[in-house]
Amino acid sequence: VARALGEERGGICADVAEGGEVSVGDELQVAEQLDDPDSLAAAIRERRGE
């Protein structure tokens, strides 16, 4: 989230790939980066089932 905000994005839209705890320093993988605000909004609506 900090990286996304540092890149002037509004946040993240994420799926859980593997259950468990997340801690500072854990590695994350960006599966898809949507820089277009309309595409990002559409992806969020799709994930929420709207």
Biopython code that builds the backbone (N, CA, C, O; Angstrom):
import numpy as np
from Bio.PDB.StructureBuilder import StructureBuilder

atoms = [
    (1, "VAL", "N", (0.833, -1.186, 0.000)),
    (1, "VAL", "CA", (0.000, 0.000, 0.000)),
    (1, "VAL", "C", (0.876, 1.246, 0.000)),
    (1, "VAL", "O", (0.590, 2.209, -0.712)),
    (2, "ALA", "N", (1.943, 1.229, 0.798)),
    (2, "ALA", "CA", (2.838, 2.388, 0.843)),
    (2, "ALA", "C", (3.448, 2.656, -0.525)),
    (2, "ALA", "O", (3.570, 3.810, -0.937)),
    (3, "ARG", "N", (3.830, 1.599, -1.230)),
    (3, "ARG", "CA", (4.407, 1.788, -2.564)),
    (3, "ARG", "C", (3.371, 2.405, -3.498)),
    (3, "ARG", "O", (3.685, 3.326, -4.252)),
    (4, "ALA", "N", (2.138, 1.904, -3.450)),
    (4, "ALA", "CA", (1.080, 2.441, -4.306)),
    (4, "ALA", "C", (0.842, 3.916, -4.015)),
    (4, "ALA", "O", (0.726, 4.721, -4.939)),
    (5, "LEU", "N", (0.770, 4.274, -2.741)),
    (5, "LEU", "CA", (0.556, 5.672, -2.384)),
    (5, "LEU", "C", (1.749, 6.530, -2.770)),
    (5, "LEU", "O", (1.578, 7.682, -3.169)),
    (6, "GLY", "N", (2.947, 5.987, -2.659)),
    (6, "GLY", "CA", (4.148, 6.710, -3.055)),
    (6, "GLY", "C", (4.213, 6.951, -4.550)),
    (6, "GLY", "O", (4.865, 7.890, -5.007)),
    (7, "GLU", "N", (3.533, 6.096, -5.317)),
    (7, "GLU", "CA", (3.470, 6.257, -6.766)),
    (7, "GLU", "C", (2.234, 7.051, -7.173)),
    (7, "GLU", "O", (1.826, 7.040, -8.334)),
    (8, "GLU", "N", (1.639, 7.748, -6.184)),
    (8, "GLU", "CA", (0.479, 8.609, -6.390)),
    (8, "GLU", "C", (-0.747, 7.859, -6.879)),
    (8, "GLU", "O", (-1.588, 8.431, -7.572)),
    (9, "ARG", "N", (-0.856, 6.574, -6.522)),
    (9, "ARG", "CA", (-2.073, 5.819, -6.790)),
    (9, "ARG", "C", (-2.922, 5.882, -5.530)),
    (9, "ARG", "O", (-2.401, 6.152, -4.448)),
    (10, "GLY", "N", (-4.201, 5.642, -5.653)),
    (10, "GLY", "CA", (-5.099, 5.780, -4.518)),
    (10, "GLY", "C", (-5.036, 4.647, -3.526)),
    (10, "GLY", "O", (-5.595, 4.768, -2.436)),
    (11, "GLY", "N", (-4.388, 3.561, -3.849)),
    (11, "GLY", "CA", (-4.327, 2.401, -2.963)),
    (11, "GLY", "C", (-4.157, 1.139, -3.779)),
    (11, "GLY", "O", (-3.558, 1.154, -4.855)),
    (12, "ILE", "N", (-4.688, 0.049, -3.261)),
    (12, "ILE", "CA", (-4.557, -1.217, -3.966)),
    (12, "ILE", "C", (-5.895, -1.940, -3.997)),
    (12, "ILE", "O", (-6.770, -1.671, -3.175)),
    (13, "CYS", "N", (-6.050, -2.838, -4.928)),
    (13, "CYS", "CA", (-7.173, -3.760, -5.022)),
    (13, "CYS", "C", (-6.513, -5.128, -5.076)),
    (13, "CYS", "O", (-5.818, -5.431, -6.045)),
    (14, "ALA", "N", (-6.710, -5.954, -4.068)),
    (14, "ALA", "CA", (-5.914, -7.173, -3.942)),
    (14, "ALA", "C", (-6.767, -8.416, -3.751)),
    (14, "ALA", "O", (-7.873, -8.350, -3.214)),
    (15, "ASP", "N", (-6.247, -9.537, -4.190)),
    (15, "ASP", "CA", (-6.807, -10.857, -3.925)),
    (15, "ASP", "C", (-5.879, -11.567, -2.957)),
    (15, "ASP", "O", (-4.669, -11.340, -2.974)),
    (16, "VAL", "N", (-6.432, -12.416, -2.121)),
    (16, "VAL", "CA", (-5.616, -13.231, -1.221)),
    (16, "VAL", "C", (-5.207, -14.484, -1.981)),
    (16, "VAL", "O", (-6.057, -15.276, -2.387)),
    (17, "ALA", "N", (-3.903, -14.660, -2.171)),
    (17, "ALA", "CA", (-3.386, -15.819, -2.898)),
    (17, "ALA", "C", (-3.156, -16.999, -1.967)),
    (17, "ALA", "O", (-3.307, -18.155, -2.362)),
    (18, "GLU", "N", (-2.792, -16.701, -0.737)),
    (18, "GLU", "CA", (-2.493, -17.758, 0.230)),
    (18, "GLU", "C", (-2.819, -17.214, 1.615)),
    (18, "GLU", "O", (-2.333, -16.150, 1.998)),
    (19, "GLY", "N", (-3.638, -17.938, 2.362)),
    (19, "GLY", "CA", (-4.035, -17.481, 3.685)),
    (19, "GLY", "C", (-2.862, -17.390, 4.644)),
    (19, "GLY", "O", (-1.839, -18.047, 4.449)),
    (20, "GLY", "N", (-3.010, -16.584, 5.669)),
    (20, "GLY", "CA", (-1.967, -16.433, 6.672)),
    (20, "GLY", "C", (-1.855, -14.991, 7.115)),
    (20, "GLY", "O", (-2.720, -14.167, 6.819)),
    (21, "GLU", "N", (-0.796, -14.699, 7.817)),
    (21, "GLU", "CA", (-0.566, -13.348, 8.317)),
    (21, "GLU", "C", (0.374, -12.587, 7.391)),
    (21, "GLU", "O", (1.239, -13.175, 6.741)),
    (22, "VAL", "N", (0.193, -11.289, 7.342)),
    (22, "VAL", "CA", (1.068, -10.412, 6.569)),
    (22, "VAL", "C", (1.836, -9.561, 7.567)),
    (22, "VAL", "O", (1.255, -8.984, 8.486)),
    (23, "SER", "N", (3.130, -9.490, 7.379)),
    (23, "SER", "CA", (3.980, -8.721, 8.287)),
    (23, "SER", "C", (4.844, -7.747, 7.504)),
    (23, "SER", "O", (5.043, -7.898, 6.299)),
    (24, "VAL", "N", (5.348, -6.754, 8.205)),
    (24, "VAL", "CA", (6.277, -5.804, 7.595)),
    (24, "VAL", "C", (7.465, -6.578, 7.043)),
    (24, "VAL", "O", (8.029, -7.433, 7.727)),
    (25, "GLY", "N", (7.842, -6.280, 5.813)),
    (25, "GLY", "CA", (8.982, -6.940, 5.189)),
    (25, "GLY", "C", (8.604, -8.127, 4.322)),
    (25, "GLY", "O", (9.446, -8.635, 3.581)),
    (26, "ASP", "N", (7.342, -8.589, 4.396)),
    (26, "ASP", "CA", (6.918, -9.697, 3.541)),
    (26, "ASP", "C", (6.972, -9.261, 2.081)),
    (26, "ASP", "O", (6.708, -8.103, 1.758)),
    (27, "GLU", "N", (7.313, -10.192, 1.214)),
    (27, "GLU", "CA", (7.359, -9.890, -0.211)),
    (27, "GLU", "C", (5.957, -9.961, -0.797)),
    (27, "GLU", "O", (5.168, -10.839, -0.450)),
    (28, "LEU", "N", (5.662, -9.027, -1.687)),
    (28, "LEU", "CA", (4.398, -8.994, -2.407)),
    (28, "LEU", "C", (4.689, -9.020, -3.889)),
    (28, "LEU", "O", (5.770, -8.628, -4.330)),
    (29, "GLN", "N", (3.726, -9.482, -4.651)),
    (29, "GLN", "CA", (3.888, -9.528, -6.099)),
    (29, "GLN", "C", (2.738, -8.769, -6.748)),
    (29, "GLN", "O", (1.574, -8.996, -6.419)),
    (30, "VAL", "N", (3.062, -7.876, -7.659)),
    (30, "VAL", "CA", (2.045, -7.152, -8.410)),
    (30, "VAL", "C", (1.647, -8.031, -9.589)),
    (30, "VAL", "O", (2.454, -8.291, -10.482)),
    (31, "ALA", "N", (0.396, -8.485, -9.584)),
    (31, "ALA", "CA", (-0.086, -9.345, -10.660)),
    (31, "ALA", "C", (-0.560, -8.522, -11.851)),
    (31, "ALA", "O", (-0.389, -8.920, -13.003)),
    (32, "GLU", "N", (-1.152, -7.379, -11.561)),
    (32, "GLU", "CA", (-1.654, -6.510, -12.621)),
    (32, "GLU", "C", (-1.695, -5.092, -12.077)),
    (32, "GLU", "O", (-2.267, -4.848, -11.015)),
    (33, "GLN", "N", (-1.098, -4.168, -12.790)),
    (33, "GLN", "CA", (-1.105, -2.768, -12.370)),
    (33, "GLN", "C", (-1.936, -1.976, -13.360)),
    (33, "GLN", "O", (-1.628, -1.931, -14.551)),
    (34, "LEU", "N", (-2.984, -1.355, -12.862)),
    (34, "LEU", "CA", (-3.856, -0.552, -13.703)),
    (34, "LEU", "C", (-3.620, 0.915, -13.380)),
    (34, "LEU", "O", (-3.989, 1.385, -12.304)),
    (35, "ASP", "N", (-3.010, 1.635, -14.303)),
    (35, "ASP", "CA", (-2.697, 3.042, -14.082)),
    (35, "ASP", "C", (-3.835, 3.966, -14.503)),
    (35, "ASP", "O", (-3.896, 5.116, -14.068)),
    (36, "ASP", "N", (-4.734, 3.468, -15.345)),
    (36, "ASP", "CA", (-5.866, 4.258, -15.814)),
    (36, "ASP", "C", (-6.969, 4.230, -14.750)),
    (36, "ASP", "O", (-7.456, 3.151, -14.414)),
    (37, "PRO", "N", (-7.374, 5.379, -14.216)),
    (37, "PRO", "CA", (-8.379, 5.401, -13.146)),
    (37, "PRO", "C", (-9.691, 4.708, -13.513)),
    (37, "PRO", "O", (-10.302, 4.061, -12.663)),
    (38, "ASP", "N", (-10.130, 4.832, -14.765)),
    (38, "ASP", "CA", (-11.382, 4.190, -15.171)),
    (38, "ASP", "C", (-11.253, 2.673, -15.165)),
    (38, "ASP", "O", (-12.177, 1.974, -14.748)),
    (39, "SER", "N", (-10.113, 2.159, -15.624)),
    (39, "SER", "CA", (-9.881, 0.712, -15.611)),
    (39, "SER", "C", (-9.796, 0.192, -14.185)),
    (39, "SER", "O", (-10.305, -0.887, -13.881)),
    (40, "LEU", "N", (-9.157, 0.953, -13.316)),
    (40, "LEU", "CA", (-9.049, 0.560, -11.915)),
    (40, "LEU", "C", (-10.422, 0.526, -11.267)),
    (40, "LEU", "O", (-10.745, -0.423, -10.552)),
    (41, "ALA", "N", (-11.234, 1.545, -11.506)),
    (41, "ALA", "CA", (-12.584, 1.581, -10.940)),
    (41, "ALA", "C", (-13.410, 0.404, -11.448)),
    (41, "ALA", "O", (-14.159, -0.199, -10.679)),
    (42, "ALA", "N", (-13.286, 0.069, -12.729)),
    (42, "ALA", "CA", (-14.018, -1.068, -13.293)),
    (42, "ALA", "C", (-13.577, -2.378, -12.649)),
    (42, "ALA", "O", (-14.410, -3.242, -12.374)),
    (43, "ALA", "N", (-12.281, -2.536, -12.407)),
    (43, "ALA", "CA", (-11.765, -3.752, -11.777)),
    (43, "ALA", "C", (-12.288, -3.886, -10.351)),
    (43, "ALA", "O", (-12.633, -4.985, -9.916)),
    (44, "ILE", "N", (-12.348, -2.778, -9.626)),
    (44, "ILE", "CA", (-12.869, -2.812, -8.256)),
    (44, "ILE", "C", (-14.352, -3.173, -8.269)),
    (44, "ILE", "O", (-14.796, -3.994, -7.467)),
    (45, "ARG", "N", (-15.122, -2.563, -9.175)),
    (45, "ARG", "CA", (-16.554, -2.894, -9.268)),
    (45, "ARG", "C", (-16.747, -4.368, -9.601)),
    (45, "ARG", "O", (-17.627, -5.020, -9.039)),
    (46, "GLU", "N", (-15.931, -4.899, -10.510)),
    (46, "GLU", "CA", (-16.038, -6.307, -10.898)),
    (46, "GLU", "C", (-15.759, -7.220, -9.709)),
    (46, "GLU", "O", (-16.480, -8.195, -9.492)),
    (47, "ARG", "N", (-14.730, -6.915, -8.946)),
    (47, "ARG", "CA", (-14.388, -7.742, -7.782)),
    (47, "ARG", "C", (-15.464, -7.683, -6.713)),
    (47, "ARG", "O", (-15.672, -8.654, -5.985)),
    (48, "ARG", "N", (-16.144, -6.558, -6.613)),
    (48, "ARG", "CA", (-17.208, -6.406, -5.614)),
    (48, "ARG", "C", (-18.526, -6.963, -6.119)),
    (48, "ARG", "O", (-19.497, -7.029, -5.366)),
    (49, "GLY", "N", (-18.575, -7.368, -7.391)),
    (49, "GLY", "CA", (-19.787, -7.941, -7.957)),
    (49, "GLY", "C", (-20.851, -6.911, -8.281)),
    (49, "GLY", "O", (-22.043, -7.215, -8.257)),
    (50, "GLU", "N", (-20.432, -5.710, -8.579)),
    (50, "GLU", "CA", (-21.389, -4.637, -8.889)),
    (50, "GLU", "C", (-21.646, -4.555, -10.373)),
    (50, "GLU", "O", (-22.424, -3.712, -10.819)),
]
sb = StructureBuilder()
sb.init_structure("model")
sb.init_model(0)
sb.init_chain("A")
sb.init_seg("    ")
for serial, (resi, resn, name, xyz) in enumerate(atoms, 1):
    if name == "N":
        sb.init_residue(resn, " ", resi, " ")
    sb.init_atom(name, np.array(xyz, "f"), 0.0, 1.0, " ", f" {name:<3s}", serial, name[0])
structure = sb.get_structure()
